[in-house]
Amino acid sequence: MTERQPYAVRISTPASKVLDTLPERDEDMVWDVLVAAGGDPFAFRQWNTDDPEGEDVRHISFGRLSLTCWATCSLRCLSVLTITWLGQPPVQALPRHRLAGPERFRT
C-alpha cells in the first residue's frame, strides 16, 4: 500500500492576519491541527451538510479554535479561509475613540 501525499496548506490573507495576532503556543496549535487536516481533510465535518455541492468546505474545531477550509481534491490543496480563536479580540478592531464622538464628522 502506498502512502498518499498530504494536502498542501494555504492560508488566506484574513486568516493570516488572525494567525499573526495569536500567541506562539496558540499558533503552534493551529499548525498542529492543520497538519492533521492536511493528512485527511475529509475526516472533519462538512461546513453545511444541507448543501450537496459544498462537500469540499470543511469545518475543523478543537477547543477554542475553529478553522474553515476548502479542500481542492484535484490539486491536493487545503485552503484556510477563516481562523477563529474564542477569546481573541477582533483583528481589525478600531480604537473606541475613532468610532464615537462628533469630532469624527468634522472636516
N, C-alpha and C positions, 0 to 999 in steps of 0.2 A: 504494500500500500504506500503510495507516495504522499508526502506531506504537502498540503496546499500552502501557497504563499499568503501571508496576512494581507489584509486590505491596507493600502496607503492611507494615512490620515491627513486631511487638510482642514485647516481651521479658518472660518470666515473672519472678516475684519471685526464685526461686532463681538464675536466670540473671543477673538484675540484680545480685544480691549478688556473684557472681563477677566480673562486669564492673567493679564498683566497686573491687575489690581489685587490678585489673591496672594496671601502669604505663601512662602515657599512650600510648606508642608501640604497646604491645600492644593497648590499647583501640582505637586508630585502625585497627589491622589487623582487629580484629573487625568494625568498622563497614564497612571496605572489602569484606570478604568478604560481609557482609550486603547491601551494595548490589548486588553481583554476583548473589547468591542471589535478591534481590527482583526482579531482571530476568527470571530464568527458574529457579525453584526445581527444576524437573523435569530440569534439566541435571545435577543432582547425584544420586548414587546413592540408591536406596531403602534404608531402615534395615534391614528384614528382607525379603529377596526371597522367602522362603517363605510370606509372609502375603499372600494375594491382596487382602485388604481394607486392607492397610497401605501402599498406594502413596502416600498423602499424607504419610507420615512420611519425612523426608529426613535424610541424614547428610552433613555438609559437613566436610571435613578439609583443612587447609592447614598443613603443617609441624607444629608442636606444638599447633596449635589444632584443636579439634573442636567442632562445633555439631550439635545435634539439633533439627530444626524440623518443624513441622506446617504444611503448605500447605493453605489453605482456598480452593479454586478459585472458589466462588460469590461470596465476599467479596473475593477477591484479597488475602488476608492471609497473611503468613508469621509464625507464632508461634514464637519461640525458646524451646525447652523447657529445654535444658541448654547450658552453655558449659564446656568442659574445656580447660584450658591445662596441658600436661605440664610439670612442674617447679614449678607454683604450689601452695603449701600449701593444704590444705582450708580452705574459708571458715568453717565453723562449728566448727573445732577448739577444744577446751578446753585451757587450760594444763595441763601434766603434773601439777602438784601437786593439781589438783582431781580427777584421775582415780584416784589411788592413795593409799594410806595409811589407817590405821584411824580417823583423825580425821574422815574422810568420813562415818562411820556414827554418830558421837556426836550426841546430842541435847541 
